[in-house]
């Protein structure tokens, strides 16, 4: 791997300014909302998986009963 030489007119070092309290609070709100949405999706998928598994087991039991 080669090192990239820094061109004369370009500065690769970035100094970020500190965030204000309102920006921090806005980010926290977005993160809470994103996490809540992701949790809802996971719970929904889990519930769907349980329902489909229960349905397939019921179908298997019913099929076995018909064969007997």
Secondary structure, DSSP 8 states (H G I E B T S, - for coil): -------TT-----------HHHHHHHHHHHHHHHHHHHHHHHHHHHHHHHHHHHHHHHHHHHHHHH-
